Amino acid sequence: MSLPPGKLSIIKQRREFLAVKSGSSQGKTQGSSWGTPGFLLQACVREGQIEDKAEGTKAEARFGITVTNNTVRRMITQIQKGQQAKNKDKSSNADGKRGPVSVMRNKMRRRLKEALRQIAPNAAQPGIDYVIIGRQACLSIDYADLLKDLEKSFKKVHRRIISSGTD
């Protein structure tokens, strides 16, 4: 499959994210997931797309990216604990702030989205929905490693979907 650069079909509704998570379609399990330190990639054959492939109509791959607030809050808490350990001798001002949760969450999402734009045109298959869930290490790992992990994840989930579809 070859997508125009920067043109991705986006999953926006919660029920579609949940359908990919459950991995079920027409009573059969047609989904898979693969985790890396930076993200979790979930994939599921979209309902009705098996028949569309047989008829020859071209279905497009769809993508969703999410990073939970709890993931970012845990990351910020770890950073703050590390800073408190360094500043143990100094008096600290506990103002109750949890940190810039939305800023970090959006940075993670932007990073994953750009990686997806680069890898998906060659790696994604039509008729499959993909959801990427960002993890804590997403910001700390090298971008080149993130791209390699994403490419590997696409191959792994496709292999699993194909093997589960032949049962």
N, C-alpha and C positions, 0 to 999 in steps of 0.2 A: 504494500500500500504506500502511496506517496501523497502526502498532504502538501498543499502550498505552505511555505514557511510562515509561521505565526498564526495560521488558521487552524484552530482546534475547536471542535464541538464540545461545549462545556455542559456538565451535569450540574444543575442548580437546585433541584428539588430534593428535600430530605428523603422522600420515599424512594427516589432513584439511588441515593447513597446507600440506603438500607437494603435495597434489592441486590446491590453489588456485594454488600457485606454478607447477606444470607447465602448468596451464590446459587439460589435455586431458580430454575426456570422450567415451567411445564412439568412440575413434579420430579424432575431429575436434577441432580447436582451438576451444574455446569460452570462452577467457579473455582477459583484458586487464589492463593495469596503467597507472597514471598516477602520476608522481612530482611532488612539491613539495619545497621546502626542508625542511619539517617532517616529512614522512612519505611513504611509498609506499603507494598503495592498489592491491591486487591483487583481481581478481574473476574468478569462474569459474562457469559454469552447472553446477549440481550434477548428477551422473550420474543419469539417470532422470527428471529434472524436466521435460524437454521433453515427454515423454509425459504426465506428470501435468497439465501446463498444458492439453494438448489434451483430456484427460478432464474437466477442470473442477475437479479437486481442488486445494485451496489449499495450496501449499508455502510455508514461511516462509523468509525470508532468514536466514543465519547469519553471525556475525561472529567474527573472531579479531584480537587485538591482541598485538603482540610488539615488544620492544625488546631488541636483543642487548647483552650485556655489553661487547663490543668497541666498539660505538658509544659507550657511556657512558665507557669507559676512554679512548678517543681524545679525547673532549670534556674529560675531567678533565685529561689530559696537556696539552692546549692551554691550559687555565686555569692549570695549574701553571707552564707555561713563561712565560706572561704575568706571573705573580706573581714568578717568579724574575728576570725582566728588570727589574721594578720594584724589587726588593729586592737588586739586584746588589751594592750597597755593604755591605749588612748581611750578617752571617754567618747562614747558614741551617742548620737542623737536618734532615739527611736521615735520616728514620726508616724509610724504605722503604715507607710507606703509599701506596697508589694512590688513595686518596680514597673517599668514600662511594658506591661503585658501585651497590649495591642501593637506596639511598635515592633517588638520581637516576633510576635506571631505573624504580622504582615511581612516582615523581612524573610521569615522562613517560607511563607507561601510564595513570595516573589522568586525566591531562589529555586524552589521546586518547580514552579511554573516555567521558568526560563530553561531549566534542565529538560523538562518535558517537551518544550517547543523544539529543542535541538534533537532529542532522541526519538520522539514519537513518530515523525513522518516516515522513518525507515523501520521502526520496531513494532508499531501498533498494527493490529489486524482489524479489518472491517467487521462490524456486527458485535463488537465486544465493548463493554463499558469498563473503564478503569478508574479506580479511586486510589489516590496517593495520600497517606496519612503521615504527616511529618512527625519525627521523633526528636528527642533532645539533641542528638549529635548532628542534626542537620546543619546547624550553623558552624559547628566546630571542624567538620571534616573538609578536606580539600575539595574544591569544585570538580576537578578532574576525576577524583575518586567517586564523587556523587554521580557523575555522568556514567562511569563504568558500572557502578552498582545498579543504576536505572536500566541500562542496557541488559545487564545480566538478569535482572528481575523480570523484564519482559520475556526473555527466553524461557526462564523457569516457569512462569505462570502459563505461557502458551503450551509448553510441554505437558504440564499437569492437566490443562483443559483438554488437550488432545487425548491424553491417556484415559481421562475419565469419560470422555465422549465415546470411546470405542468399546466400553464394557457392555 
